[in-house]
């Protein structure tokens, strides 16, 4: 019983630090976020931070893994052959209104976070399924870059000029399946 209580308290403390970090990241550059300020915002102390995380980067990796897990949960609901649906689930997450996640995904100083996140999502079994043929394994990174590039170009457009996200995901899926000739299908 005490083990369960401890686990719940540990999770609550970790979530408090993550929440505080997400609040701060939209207001303060990463290099100015200190463990002391973070602990104060989380209403915890520095020692508690270091009992859960070695560094601020470890905290960010935990947040990144939480994001990957959210995408993975959406992918788990899909048929394994629904590439367009998987791309849509990924794009839907990338299109979040959460300012902290937007900052971490698109802020210049967080390019490592974004790169690791995209690589980790694309390493999920759902996306790796589409590269079963070893002969084409070397091409997978290029296709994955294309999926992300398509989204980033879409994101740069003004909202009124953007096509429907599901249609964009379908086009990206057709591109992966059929190459350039598939875009007309």
Secondary structure as UniProt FT lines:
FT   HELIX           2..25
FT   TURN            26..27
FT   HELIX           30..32
FT   HELIX           35..42
FT   HELIX           46..52
FT   HELIX           56..76
FT   TURN            80..81
FT   HELIX           83..94
FT   HELIX           99..106
FT   HELIX           108..110
FT   HELIX           111..122
FT   HELIX           125..128
FT   HELIX           129..131
FT   HELIX           134..139
FT   HELIX           140..156
FT   HELIX           159..161
FT   HELIX           165..178
FT   HELIX           180..184
//
